[in-house]
Amino acid sequence: MDDSEDERYRAPALDKGLDILELLAGVDGGLTQAEIAKKLDRSPNEFYRMLDRLVRRGYVTRLDGDRYSLTLKLFGLAQLHAPVRRLVSYATPLMRELAETSQQANQLVVFDRGSAVVIAQQEAPNYWGISIRVGSHISLFDTGSGHVLLAFRSQEERQMMISEHVRSTDKTAQSTEFFTRLDQIRDRGYEMMASMQTAGVFNLSAPVRSSDGKAIAALSIPYITVVNAPSAPDITRTIELLLATCEKLSHLAGSAVGSAA
């Protein structure tokens, strides 16, 4: 396309919005409207309406009143594309093997636009097990998967994920103790908690990590004690099996989907 054709098909408003998104993507802590204008060599007034629309559409958020920062909405949109399909293809045989060795069901969960979403699940091999439908949206605050997705992210990313979750649900912001728990999960390497939805179930969750150590997904087992299967692994052994599976999956999938995180 020559210069005349390029000018003919220009979309200044779209270019302006993309310029803002690309700029904020490379900045930690956000920028003020004046700083954005200076870095893009434009007048601050040129960006007011565009920033307002990006905030209203959820691509940008306001920090401390006057600073603008990128949200994780673009990350959520990317999750709907090929990286998730590749992740599921890598995970399926490993999840099947985990179900056989642990004799428990398991599911794979990612963060998508304010929610933790189940993208794959494997039934328990025997009669009894807890399963969650693929496509189900679950809470970040009271599930093992949600805790792991938050724990293995930077402080800034955690806050953005929580803000999106609060906006898209009726949940409220969490206490200091909640963030202390996330740090403990990160140090331990996994979450183990009594289910807040089903009595007698323990949520065992561990991260599937990208090459930079961030959680791109959580692999979770809703552990139940099966009394008629004495040979089934106990909860300690099940955690070991879960961690080993996550390590394998992280190695296989981390480089393939890490860029989407």
Buried (B, 14 or more C-beta within 10 A) or exposed (E): EEEEEEEEEEEEEEEBBEBBEEBBEEBEEBBBBEBBBEEBEEEBEBBEEBBEEBBEEBBBBEBEEEBBBBBBBBBBEBBBEEBBEBBBEBBEEBBBBBBEBBBBBBBBBBBBBBBBBBBBBBBBBEEBBBBBEEEBBBBBBBBBBBBBBBBBBEEEBBBBBBBBBBEEBEBEEBEEEEBEBBEEBBEEBBBBBEBEEEEEBBBBBBBBBBBEEBBBBBBBBBBBEBEEEEEBBEBEEBBEBBBBBBEBBBEBBBEBBBEBB
